[in-house]
Structures are given as C-alpha cells and as structure tokens.
Amino acid sequence: MPHYISLLNWTEQGIKNVKESPKRADAATAVASKLGAKMQIFYTMGEYDLVSVTEAPNDDVAMQVLLELAKLGNVRSKTMKAWTPAEATKVISKLQ
C-alpha cells in the first residue's frame, strides 16, 4: 500500500483544546481505518507539532482521510507521498 507522511501543526483551535488531542488522535486513526487506511500519529518537537504516517490503498483514500481531519479545524497539514526502500529500488532499477 502507498505511504504518506504528513507534517502537522496545531491551529489556534487545536492548541486551545490540546488536552483533547489524545482523543482526537484516536478518532483520526479510527477515521483512517474506516476508510481502509492505517494511520500512526507521533507528537513531535520543533517546526511541526505532529507527524503522521498513513498507509492507504490509493491517493484518493489518502486525500479523503486528510480532508476529513482538516475539516475539523484542529490541524493543518503538509503531506508527501513516500516509497519504502524496496519500492524505491523497483523504480530505480528501471532507470536507463
């Protein structure tokens, strides 16, 4: 399954209600699961407040998961599609 790395920052609403964030993280992983994806969420220090790693069947499902979470208004995200070393090796082996 394709992987997606999301870098997330709290919105003003999200940080104001940060004590609820563990429940929101559980709800986010449940939304992903319901849509056929698997999401892991990590709290981080530095430029980003959270990082998520999502496995989804395709780009459409990944986008839907992220939009479902974004519309709640607690985080803003920047997402990158990622390849495992094995997946990247297959692509690289096709180089001429």
C-alpha positions as a Markdown table, in Angstrom:
| # | Residue | x | y | z |
|---|---|---|---|---|
| 1 | Met | 0.0 | 0.0 | 0.0 |
| 2 | Pro | 1.2 | 3.5 | -0.7 |
| 3 | His | 2.6 | 5.5 | 2.2 |
| 4 | Tyr | 2.0 | 9.2 | 3.1 |
| 5 | Ile | 4.0 | 11.3 | 5.5 |
| 6 | Ser | 2.1 | 14.3 | 6.9 |
| 7 | Leu | 3.6 | 17.2 | 8.8 |
| 8 | Leu | 1.0 | 18.8 | 11.0 |
| 9 | Asn | 0.7 | 22.0 | 13.0 |
| 10 | Trp | -1.9 | 22.9 | 15.5 |
| 11 | Thr | -4.4 | 25.6 | 14.5 |
| 12 | Glu | -5.4 | 28.1 | 17.2 |
| 13 | Gln | -8.4 | 25.9 | 17.9 |
| 14 | Gly | -6.3 | 22.8 | 18.1 |
| 15 | Ile | -3.8 | 24.1 | 20.6 |
| 16 | Lys | -6.5 | 25.8 | 22.6 |
| 17 | Asn | -8.1 | 22.4 | 23.2 |
| 18 | Val | -4.8 | 20.4 | 23.3 |
| 19 | Lys | -5.9 | 18.4 | 26.3 |
| 20 | Glu | -8.4 | 16.7 | 24.0 |
| 21 | Ser | -5.7 | 15.8 | 21.4 |
| 22 | Pro | -5.2 | 12.2 | 22.6 |
| 23 | Lys | -8.9 | 11.5 | 22.0 |
| 24 | Arg | -8.7 | 13.4 | 18.6 |
| 25 | Ala | -5.7 | 11.2 | 17.7 |
| 26 | Asp | -7.7 | 8.1 | 18.4 |
| 27 | Ala | -10.6 | 9.4 | 16.4 |
| 28 | Ala | -8.3 | 10.2 | 13.5 |
| 29 | Thr | -6.9 | 6.7 | 13.4 |
| 30 | Ala | -10.5 | 5.4 | 13.5 |
| 31 | Val | -11.5 | 7.5 | 10.6 |
| 32 | Ala | -8.5 | 6.3 | 8.6 |
| 33 | Ser | -9.3 | 2.7 | 9.5 |
| 34 | Lys | -13.0 | 3.1 | 8.5 |
| 35 | Leu | -11.8 | 4.3 | 5.0 |
| 36 | Gly | -9.4 | 1.4 | 4.6 |
| 37 | Ala | -6.2 | 3.1 | 5.7 |
| 38 | Lys | -3.8 | 2.7 | 8.6 |
| 39 | Met | -2.5 | 5.8 | 10.4 |
| 40 | Gln | 0.1 | 6.3 | 13.1 |
| 41 | Ile | 0.4 | 9.6 | 14.8 |
| 42 | Phe | 3.5 | 10.9 | 16.6 |
| 43 | Tyr | 3.7 | 14.1 | 18.7 |
| 44 | Thr | 6.9 | 16.0 | 17.9 |
| 45 | Met | 9.0 | 19.0 | 19.0 |
| 46 | Gly | 10.4 | 21.5 | 16.6 |
| 47 | Glu | 8.9 | 23.0 | 13.4 |
| 48 | Tyr | 5.9 | 20.6 | 13.4 |
| 49 | Asp | 3.7 | 19.6 | 16.3 |
| 50 | Leu | 2.7 | 16.2 | 14.9 |
| 51 | Val | 3.7 | 13.7 | 12.2 |
| 52 | Ser | 1.5 | 11.0 | 10.8 |
| 53 | Val | 2.4 | 8.0 | 8.7 |
| 54 | Thr | -0.5 | 6.7 | 6.7 |
| 55 | Glu | -0.9 | 3.7 | 4.6 |
| 56 | Ala | -3.8 | 4.0 | 2.2 |
| 57 | Pro | -4.9 | 1.9 | -0.8 |
| 58 | Asn | -4.5 | 4.9 | -3.1 |
| 59 | Asp | -4.2 | 8.7 | -3.4 |
| 60 | Asp | -7.9 | 9.2 | -3.3 |
| 61 | Val | -8.4 | 7.5 | 0.1 |
| 62 | Ala | -5.3 | 9.3 | 1.5 |
| 63 | Met | -6.8 | 12.6 | 0.4 |
| 64 | Gln | -10.2 | 11.8 | 1.9 |
| 65 | Val | -8.6 | 10.8 | 5.2 |
| 66 | Leu | -6.7 | 14.1 | 5.3 |
| 67 | Leu | -9.7 | 16.2 | 4.3 |
| 68 | Glu | -11.9 | 14.5 | 6.9 |
| 69 | Leu | -9.3 | 15.5 | 9.6 |
| 70 | Ala | -8.7 | 19.0 | 8.2 |
| 71 | Lys | -12.3 | 20.0 | 8.2 |
| 72 | Leu | -12.4 | 19.5 | 12.0 |
| 73 | Gly | -10.2 | 22.6 | 12.2 |
| 74 | Asn | -7.6 | 21.4 | 14.7 |
| 75 | Val | -4.6 | 20.9 | 12.5 |
| 76 | Arg | -3.1 | 22.0 | 9.1 |
| 77 | Ser | -1.0 | 19.5 | 7.2 |
| 78 | Lys | 1.6 | 19.2 | 4.5 |
| 79 | Thr | 1.7 | 15.7 | 3.0 |
| 80 | Met | 4.2 | 13.9 | 1.0 |
| 81 | Lys | 3.8 | 10.5 | -0.8 |
| 82 | Ala | 6.6 | 8.1 | 0.3 |
| 83 | Trp | 8.2 | 4.9 | -1.0 |
| 84 | Thr | 9.8 | 2.2 | 1.1 |
| 85 | Pro | 13.4 | 1.3 | 0.2 |
| 86 | Ala | 12.0 | -1.9 | -1.6 |
| 87 | Glu | 9.5 | 0.2 | -3.6 |
| 88 | Ala | 12.1 | 2.8 | -4.5 |
| 89 | Thr | 14.5 | 0.0 | -5.5 |
| 90 | Lys | 12.0 | -1.2 | -8.1 |
| 91 | Val | 11.6 | 2.3 | -9.5 |
| 92 | Ile | 15.4 | 2.9 | -9.5 |
| 93 | Ser | 16.1 | -0.4 | -11.3 |
| 94 | Lys | 14.1 | 0.9 | -14.3 |
| 95 | Leu | 16.4 | 3.8 | -14.8 |
| 96 | Gln | 18.3 | 3.8 | -18.0 |
